[in-house]
């Protein structure tokens, strides 16, 4: 498990997955083994593959804030089971109230549930505290768009593009900007 985690941190995703799968096979209900595999699959962009591992973590430890947060984000991103995503994100937020990633997840769930005011409150605070975050600006832009503030959405999305967004987010940002022209 430690070797797999080390490989993941070094960016050697496939060898990390192989090593972590060996460890998880030895202890299939081990929370840490499942959490490491879920995070490794997710960091490799294999989001759907990570979901069952996060669910396994929650079976063993229903209050694991990392699994709650990551699974909530993945569910929201896919737009499925948003009520469960909100429950998970809220539980993660209770355990990690000052974690920006957890706040971002909760805001994203609100956004996907079309609760623009709730999402805006979170994303405005995140952008205020971390103005150089492309992801927070992207999420703020999406919430502003949902609220109907098209000029504000355009400005937030353009700012997000200048801040080197994640490779998954960049095409989504560009697509939204195209809709705003």
C-alpha positions in Angstrom: 0.0 0.0 0.0 2.8 2.4 0.9 4.6 1.7 -2.4 1.4 2.3 -4.3 0.8 5.6 -2.5 4.4 6.6 -3.3 4.0 5.7 -6.9 0.8 7.8 -7.1 2.4 10.8 -5.5 5.2 10.5 -8.1 2.7 10.5 -10.9 3.2 6.9 -11.9 -0.5 6.1 -12.0 -0.6 2.7 -13.7 2.1 1.1 -11.5 0.4 2.7 -8.5 -3.0 1.2 -9.5 -1.4 -2.3 -9.9 0.3 -2.1 -6.6 -2.7 -0.7 -4.8 -5.0 -3.4 -6.3 -2.6 -6.1 -5.0 -2.9 -4.5 -1.5 -6.6 -4.1 -1.7 -7.0 -7.8 -2.8 -5.3 -8.9 0.4 -7.7 -6.8 2.5 -10.8 -6.0 0.4 -12.6 -4.2 3.2 -9.7 -2.1 4.4 -10.7 1.6 4.3 -7.3 2.9 3.5 -6.7 0.5 0.7 -10.0 1.4 -0.9 -9.4 5.2 -0.3 -6.0 5.1 -1.9 -7.4 3.2 -4.9 -10.3 5.6 -5.3 -8.0 8.6 -5.2 -5.6 7.0 -7.6 -8.2 6.2 -10.1 -9.7 9.7 -9.7 -6.3 11.4 -10.2 -5.9 9.4 -13.4 -9.2 10.8 -14.7 -10.9 7.4 -14.3 -13.8 8.8 -12.3 -16.3 6.1 -12.7 -13.7 3.5 -11.7 -13.1 5.3 -8.4 -16.7 5.4 -7.3 -17.0 1.8 -6.0 -13.8 2.2 -4.0 -15.2 5.3 -2.2 -18.4 3.4 -1.6 -16.4 0.6 0.0 -14.7 3.1 2.3 -18.1 4.5 3.4 -19.3 0.9 4.1 -16.4 0.5 6.5 -16.3 4.1 7.8 -19.4 6.0 7.0 -17.9 9.2 8.3 -14.7 9.3 6.3 -14.6 12.9 5.2 -12.3 12.4 2.1 -14.5 9.6 0.7 -17.7 11.6 1.5 -16.3 14.7 -0.3 -14.8 12.9 -3.3 -17.9 10.8 -3.9 -20.2 13.8 -3.5 -18.1 15.7 -6.1 -18.2 12.8 -8.6 -21.9 12.3 -8.2 -22.5 16.0 -8.7 -20.2 16.1 -11.7 -22.1 13.3 -13.3 -25.4 15.0 -12.3 -26.8 11.8 -10.8 -28.1 11.2 -7.3 -27.8 14.8 -6.3 -29.7 14.3 -3.1 -27.1 11.7 -2.0 -24.3 14.0 -3.2 -25.7 16.8 -1.0 -25.9 14.6 2.0 -22.3 13.4 1.6 -21.0 16.9 0.9 -22.8 18.3 4.0 -21.4 15.5 6.2 -17.9 16.2 4.9 -18.4 19.9 5.6 -19.4 19.2 9.2 -16.2 17.3 9.7 -13.9 19.6 7.8 -15.6 23.1 8.0 -12.4 25.0 7.0 -11.4 22.9 4.0 -11.7 24.8 0.7 -12.0 21.6 -1.3 -15.0 20.5 0.8 -16.6 23.9 0.5 -16.1 23.8 -3.3 -17.7 20.4 -3.4 -20.7 21.6 -1.4 -21.0 24.6 -3.7 -20.8 22.4 -6.8 -23.6 20.2 -5.5 -25.7 23.3 -4.8 -25.0 24.5 -8.3 -25.9 21.2 -9.9 -29.1 21.2 -7.8 -29.8 24.7 -9.3 -29.6 26.3 -5.8 -27.7 29.3 -7.2 -27.8 31.5 -4.1 -26.3 28.8 -1.9 -23.6 28.1 -4.5 -22.8 31.8 -5.0 -22.3 32.4 -1.4 -19.7 29.6 -1.2 -17.9 30.4 -4.5 -17.7 34.1 -3.8 -16.1 33.4 -0.5 -13.7 30.9 -2.1 -12.6 33.3 -4.8 -12.2 36.0 -2.3 -9.8 33.8 -0.2 -8.1 32.1 -3.2 -8.3 34.5 -6.2 -5.7 32.6 -8.2 -7.8 29.4 -8.3 -9.0 28.7 -11.8 -11.4 26.0 -10.5 -13.1 28.4 -8.0 -13.5 31.1 -10.6 -14.9 28.5 -13.1 -17.4 27.3 -10.5 -18.3 30.9 -9.6 -18.9 31.6 -13.3 -21.2 28.7 -13.6 -23.2 29.8 -10.5 -23.4 33.3 -11.9 -24.7 32.0 -15.2 -27.3 29.9 -13.3 -28.4 33.0 -11.4 -28.7 34.9 -14.7 -25.8 37.3 -14.2 -24.3 36.8 -17.7 -21.7 39.6 -17.6 -20.5 38.4 -14.2 -20.4 34.8 -15.5 -18.4 35.9 -18.5 -15.9 37.8 -16.4 -15.4 34.9 -13.9 -15.0 32.4 -16.8 -12.5 34.5 -18.7 -10.5 35.0 -15.5 -10.5 31.2 -14.9 -9.1 30.7 -18.4 -6.1 33.0 -17.6 -5.3 31.0 -14.5 -4.3 27.7 -16.2 -7.4 25.6 -15.4 -7.3 21.8 -15.1 -7.2 20.1 -18.4 -10.7 18.7 -17.8 -12.1 22.1 -17.0 -10.6 24.1 -19.8 -13.0 22.8 -22.6 -16.0 23.3 -20.3 -15.0 26.9 -19.6 -14.5 27.6 -23.3 -17.9 26.0 -24.1 -19.6 28.1 -21.6 -17.9 31.3 -22.9 -19.1 30.4 -26.4 -22.6 30.3 -25.1 -22.3 33.7 -23.6 -21.2 35.4 -26.9 
